[in-house]
Amino acid sequence: MSPSYSTPRSVAMALLAALAVPCLAAGSSAEQIVGGIEAMVFVCLPIDAKSVKPGQEILQRAVEQRKLDLPAIRKTEAYRNTYNSEVNRMLSLPQRERLTACQNAW
């Protein structure tokens, strides 16, 4: 499997690690982390609403702990690129794989 098409679970775990460990966050910007989490929430909400609650909680915790300015982050190119690529990647998965990815993301 090529690195650009890693599993949704590994993407989510990388996002969680970057939020949990400040030194890892240096490699992933807040814009990329927020974009990835919000993309997963956007794709998963209509499929399995229960599966997005942990993602929403992670995002809220990150906003509070790091005092993130979400409106400013959402205006950046890095956020838009990450969000769009992650949404497109998830939507390109077959429905069954997308459901599994949502249920295992967090």
PyMOL CGO cylinders between C-alpha atoms (Angstrom):
from pymol import cmd
from pymol.cgo import CYLINDER

trace = [
    CYLINDER, 0.00, 0.00, 0.00, 1.46, 3.38, -0.94, 0.3, 1, 1, 1, 1, 1, 1,
    CYLINDER, 1.46, 3.38, -0.94, 2.05, 5.94, 1.81, 0.3, 1, 1, 1, 1, 1, 1,
    CYLINDER, 2.05, 5.94, 1.81, -0.37, 8.41, 0.23, 0.3, 1, 1, 1, 1, 1, 1,
    CYLINDER, -0.37, 8.41, 0.23, -3.24, 5.97, 0.69, 0.3, 1, 1, 1, 1, 1, 1,
    CYLINDER, -3.24, 5.97, 0.69, -2.80, 4.90, 4.27, 0.3, 1, 1, 1, 1, 1, 1,
    CYLINDER, -2.80, 4.90, 4.27, -5.72, 3.41, 6.11, 0.3, 1, 1, 1, 1, 1, 1,
    CYLINDER, -5.72, 3.41, 6.11, -8.22, 5.77, 7.72, 0.3, 1, 1, 1, 1, 1, 1,
    CYLINDER, -8.22, 5.77, 7.72, -7.36, 4.30, 11.10, 0.3, 1, 1, 1, 1, 1, 1,
    CYLINDER, -7.36, 4.30, 11.10, -3.67, 5.11, 10.69, 0.3, 1, 1, 1, 1, 1, 1,
    CYLINDER, -3.67, 5.11, 10.69, -4.54, 8.64, 9.58, 0.3, 1, 1, 1, 1, 1, 1,
    CYLINDER, -4.54, 8.64, 9.58, -6.72, 9.12, 12.64, 0.3, 1, 1, 1, 1, 1, 1,
    CYLINDER, -6.72, 9.12, 12.64, -4.06, 7.65, 14.92, 0.3, 1, 1, 1, 1, 1, 1,
    CYLINDER, -4.06, 7.65, 14.92, -1.45, 10.02, 13.48, 0.3, 1, 1, 1, 1, 1, 1,
    CYLINDER, -1.45, 10.02, 13.48, -3.79, 12.94, 14.13, 0.3, 1, 1, 1, 1, 1, 1,
    CYLINDER, -3.79, 12.94, 14.13, -4.39, 11.76, 17.68, 0.3, 1, 1, 1, 1, 1, 1,
    CYLINDER, -4.39, 11.76, 17.68, -0.68, 11.33, 18.30, 0.3, 1, 1, 1, 1, 1, 1,
    CYLINDER, -0.68, 11.33, 18.30, 0.06, 14.79, 16.98, 0.3, 1, 1, 1, 1, 1, 1,
    CYLINDER, 0.06, 14.79, 16.98, -2.54, 16.26, 19.32, 0.3, 1, 1, 1, 1, 1, 1,
    CYLINDER, -2.54, 16.26, 19.32, -1.40, 14.25, 22.31, 0.3, 1, 1, 1, 1, 1, 1,
    CYLINDER, -1.40, 14.25, 22.31, 2.36, 14.74, 21.96, 0.3, 1, 1, 1, 1, 1, 1,
    CYLINDER, 2.36, 14.74, 21.96, 3.51, 18.33, 21.40, 0.3, 1, 1, 1, 1, 1, 1,
    CYLINDER, 3.51, 18.33, 21.40, 6.79, 17.32, 19.74, 0.3, 1, 1, 1, 1, 1, 1,
    CYLINDER, 6.79, 17.32, 19.74, 4.87, 15.36, 17.09, 0.3, 1, 1, 1, 1, 1, 1,
    CYLINDER, 4.87, 15.36, 17.09, 2.63, 18.31, 16.43, 0.3, 1, 1, 1, 1, 1, 1,
    CYLINDER, 2.63, 18.31, 16.43, 5.67, 20.17, 15.12, 0.3, 1, 1, 1, 1, 1, 1,
    CYLINDER, 5.67, 20.17, 15.12, 5.61, 17.86, 12.09, 0.3, 1, 1, 1, 1, 1, 1,
    CYLINDER, 5.61, 17.86, 12.09, 1.88, 18.38, 11.54, 0.3, 1, 1, 1, 1, 1, 1,
    CYLINDER, 1.88, 18.38, 11.54, 0.49, 21.87, 11.71, 0.3, 1, 1, 1, 1, 1, 1,
    CYLINDER, 0.49, 21.87, 11.71, -2.65, 22.71, 13.64, 0.3, 1, 1, 1, 1, 1, 1,
    CYLINDER, -2.65, 22.71, 13.64, -4.26, 23.43, 10.28, 0.3, 1, 1, 1, 1, 1, 1,
    CYLINDER, -4.26, 23.43, 10.28, -3.54, 19.90, 9.07, 0.3, 1, 1, 1, 1, 1, 1,
    CYLINDER, -3.54, 19.90, 9.07, -4.70, 18.30, 12.30, 0.3, 1, 1, 1, 1, 1, 1,
    CYLINDER, -4.70, 18.30, 12.30, -7.94, 20.29, 12.44, 0.3, 1, 1, 1, 1, 1, 1,
    CYLINDER, -7.94, 20.29, 12.44, -8.55, 19.73, 8.72, 0.3, 1, 1, 1, 1, 1, 1,
    CYLINDER, -8.55, 19.73, 8.72, -8.10, 15.98, 9.06, 0.3, 1, 1, 1, 1, 1, 1,
    CYLINDER, -8.10, 15.98, 9.06, -10.36, 15.67, 12.08, 0.3, 1, 1, 1, 1, 1, 1,
    CYLINDER, -10.36, 15.67, 12.08, -13.09, 17.85, 10.60, 0.3, 1, 1, 1, 1, 1, 1,
    CYLINDER, -13.09, 17.85, 10.60, -12.94, 15.94, 7.31, 0.3, 1, 1, 1, 1, 1, 1,
    CYLINDER, -12.94, 15.94, 7.31, -13.48, 12.64, 9.11, 0.3, 1, 1, 1, 1, 1, 1,
    CYLINDER, -13.48, 12.64, 9.11, -16.36, 14.13, 11.09, 0.3, 1, 1, 1, 1, 1, 1,
    CYLINDER, -16.36, 14.13, 11.09, -17.94, 15.53, 7.91, 0.3, 1, 1, 1, 1, 1, 1,
    CYLINDER, -17.94, 15.53, 7.91, -17.75, 12.21, 6.05, 0.3, 1, 1, 1, 1, 1, 1,
    CYLINDER, -17.75, 12.21, 6.05, -18.75, 10.02, 8.97, 0.3, 1, 1, 1, 1, 1, 1,
    CYLINDER, -18.75, 10.02, 8.97, -21.65, 12.03, 10.42, 0.3, 1, 1, 1, 1, 1, 1,
    CYLINDER, -21.65, 12.03, 10.42, -24.27, 10.92, 7.85, 0.3, 1, 1, 1, 1, 1, 1,
    CYLINDER, -24.27, 10.92, 7.85, -23.03, 7.32, 7.91, 0.3, 1, 1, 1, 1, 1, 1,
    CYLINDER, -23.03, 7.32, 7.91, -22.64, 6.66, 11.63, 0.3, 1, 1, 1, 1, 1, 1,
    CYLINDER, -22.64, 6.66, 11.63, -23.35, 9.64, 13.87, 0.3, 1, 1, 1, 1, 1, 1,
    CYLINDER, -23.35, 9.64, 13.87, -22.10, 7.82, 16.97, 0.3, 1, 1, 1, 1, 1, 1,
    CYLINDER, -22.10, 7.82, 16.97, -18.66, 7.40, 15.42, 0.3, 1, 1, 1, 1, 1, 1,
    CYLINDER, -18.66, 7.40, 15.42, -18.00, 11.14, 15.20, 0.3, 1, 1, 1, 1, 1, 1,
    CYLINDER, -18.00, 11.14, 15.20, -18.43, 11.97, 18.89, 0.3, 1, 1, 1, 1, 1, 1,
    CYLINDER, -18.43, 11.97, 18.89, -14.84, 11.00, 19.82, 0.3, 1, 1, 1, 1, 1, 1,
    CYLINDER, -14.84, 11.00, 19.82, -13.50, 13.09, 16.94, 0.3, 1, 1, 1, 1, 1, 1,
    CYLINDER, -13.50, 13.09, 16.94, -15.54, 16.09, 18.04, 0.3, 1, 1, 1, 1, 1, 1,
    CYLINDER, -15.54, 16.09, 18.04, -14.29, 15.64, 21.61, 0.3, 1, 1, 1, 1, 1, 1,
    CYLINDER, -14.29, 15.64, 21.61, -10.67, 15.42, 20.44, 0.3, 1, 1, 1, 1, 1, 1,
    CYLINDER, -10.67, 15.42, 20.44, -11.07, 18.59, 18.42, 0.3, 1, 1, 1, 1, 1, 1,
    CYLINDER, -11.07, 18.59, 18.42, -12.72, 20.41, 21.33, 0.3, 1, 1, 1, 1, 1, 1,
    CYLINDER, -12.72, 20.41, 21.33, -9.96, 19.30, 23.70, 0.3, 1, 1, 1, 1, 1, 1,
    CYLINDER, -9.96, 19.30, 23.70, -7.31, 20.51, 21.25, 0.3, 1, 1, 1, 1, 1, 1,
    CYLINDER, -7.31, 20.51, 21.25, -9.03, 23.88, 20.89, 0.3, 1, 1, 1, 1, 1, 1,
    CYLINDER, -9.03, 23.88, 20.89, -9.16, 24.31, 24.66, 0.3, 1, 1, 1, 1, 1, 1,
    CYLINDER, -9.16, 24.31, 24.66, -5.65, 23.04, 25.45, 0.3, 1, 1, 1, 1, 1, 1,
    CYLINDER, -5.65, 23.04, 25.45, -3.86, 24.82, 22.61, 0.3, 1, 1, 1, 1, 1, 1,
    CYLINDER, -3.86, 24.82, 22.61, -6.19, 27.82, 22.48, 0.3, 1, 1, 1, 1, 1, 1,
    CYLINDER, -6.19, 27.82, 22.48, -6.74, 27.32, 18.76, 0.3, 1, 1, 1, 1, 1, 1,
    CYLINDER, -6.74, 27.32, 18.76, -8.58, 29.95, 16.73, 0.3, 1, 1, 1, 1, 1, 1,
    CYLINDER, -8.58, 29.95, 16.73, -10.75, 27.69, 14.54, 0.3, 1, 1, 1, 1, 1, 1,
    CYLINDER, -10.75, 27.69, 14.54, -12.17, 30.45, 12.29, 0.3, 1, 1, 1, 1, 1, 1,
    CYLINDER, -12.17, 30.45, 12.29, -8.62, 31.62, 11.49, 0.3, 1, 1, 1, 1, 1, 1,
    CYLINDER, -8.62, 31.62, 11.49, -7.39, 28.05, 10.96, 0.3, 1, 1, 1, 1, 1, 1,
    CYLINDER, -7.39, 28.05, 10.96, -10.25, 27.29, 8.58, 0.3, 1, 1, 1, 1, 1, 1,
    CYLINDER, -10.25, 27.29, 8.58, -9.19, 30.20, 6.35, 0.3, 1, 1, 1, 1, 1, 1,
    CYLINDER, -9.19, 30.20, 6.35, -5.69, 28.82, 5.73, 0.3, 1, 1, 1, 1, 1, 1,
    CYLINDER, -5.69, 28.82, 5.73, -4.51, 27.01, 2.64, 0.3, 1, 1, 1, 1, 1, 1,
    CYLINDER, -4.51, 27.01, 2.64, -3.05, 24.14, 4.71, 0.3, 1, 1, 1, 1, 1, 1,
    CYLINDER, -3.05, 24.14, 4.71, -6.43, 23.52, 6.35, 0.3, 1, 1, 1, 1, 1, 1,
    CYLINDER, -6.43, 23.52, 6.35, -8.32, 23.59, 3.04, 0.3, 1, 1, 1, 1, 1, 1,
    CYLINDER, -8.32, 23.59, 3.04, -5.82, 21.29, 1.34, 0.3, 1, 1, 1, 1, 1, 1,
    CYLINDER, -5.82, 21.29, 1.34, -5.89, 18.74, 4.16, 0.3, 1, 1, 1, 1, 1, 1,
    CYLINDER, -5.89, 18.74, 4.16, -9.66, 18.90, 4.57, 0.3, 1, 1, 1, 1, 1, 1,
    CYLINDER, -9.66, 18.90, 4.57, -10.37, 18.55, 0.84, 0.3, 1, 1, 1, 1, 1, 1,
    CYLINDER, -10.37, 18.55, 0.84, -7.89, 15.75, 0.24, 0.3, 1, 1, 1, 1, 1, 1,
    CYLINDER, -7.89, 15.75, 0.24, -9.11, 13.77, 3.25, 0.3, 1, 1, 1, 1, 1, 1,
    CYLINDER, -9.11, 13.77, 3.25, -12.80, 14.23, 2.34, 0.3, 1, 1, 1, 1, 1, 1,
    CYLINDER, -12.80, 14.23, 2.34, -12.10, 13.18, -1.25, 0.3, 1, 1, 1, 1, 1, 1,
    CYLINDER, -12.10, 13.18, -1.25, -10.07, 10.17, -0.12, 0.3, 1, 1, 1, 1, 1, 1,
    CYLINDER, -10.07, 10.17, -0.12, -12.80, 9.00, 2.24, 0.3, 1, 1, 1, 1, 1, 1,
    CYLINDER, -12.80, 9.00, 2.24, -15.59, 9.58, -0.30, 0.3, 1, 1, 1, 1, 1, 1,
    CYLINDER, -15.59, 9.58, -0.30, -13.67, 7.56, -2.88, 0.3, 1, 1, 1, 1, 1, 1,
    CYLINDER, -13.67, 7.56, -2.88, -13.84, 4.49, -0.65, 0.3, 1, 1, 1, 1, 1, 1,
    CYLINDER, -13.84, 4.49, -0.65, -16.63, 1.98, -1.23, 0.3, 1, 1, 1, 1, 1, 1,
    CYLINDER, -16.63, 1.98, -1.23, -19.54, 2.49, 1.17, 0.3, 1, 1, 1, 1, 1, 1,
    CYLINDER, -19.54, 2.49, 1.17, -18.72, -0.56, 3.28, 0.3, 1, 1, 1, 1, 1, 1,
    CYLINDER, -18.72, -0.56, 3.28, -15.06, 0.47, 3.68, 0.3, 1, 1, 1, 1, 1, 1,
    CYLINDER, -15.06, 0.47, 3.68, -16.11, 4.03, 4.51, 0.3, 1, 1, 1, 1, 1, 1,
    CYLINDER, -16.11, 4.03, 4.51, -18.42, 2.77, 7.26, 0.3, 1, 1, 1, 1, 1, 1,
    CYLINDER, -18.42, 2.77, 7.26, -15.65, 0.59, 8.68, 0.3, 1, 1, 1, 1, 1, 1,
    CYLINDER, -15.65, 0.59, 8.68, -13.21, 3.50, 8.53, 0.3, 1, 1, 1, 1, 1, 1,
    CYLINDER, -13.21, 3.50, 8.53, -15.65, 5.72, 10.41, 0.3, 1, 1, 1, 1, 1, 1,
    CYLINDER, -15.65, 5.72, 10.41, -16.28, 3.11, 13.09, 0.3, 1, 1, 1, 1, 1, 1,
    CYLINDER, -16.28, 3.11, 13.09, -12.55, 2.51, 13.60, 0.3, 1, 1, 1, 1, 1, 1,
    CYLINDER, -12.55, 2.51, 13.60, -11.24, 6.05, 13.14, 0.3, 1, 1, 1, 1, 1, 1,
    CYLINDER, -11.24, 6.05, 13.14, -10.91, 7.10, 16.74, 0.3, 1, 1, 1, 1, 1, 1,
]
cmd.load_cgo(trace, "trace")
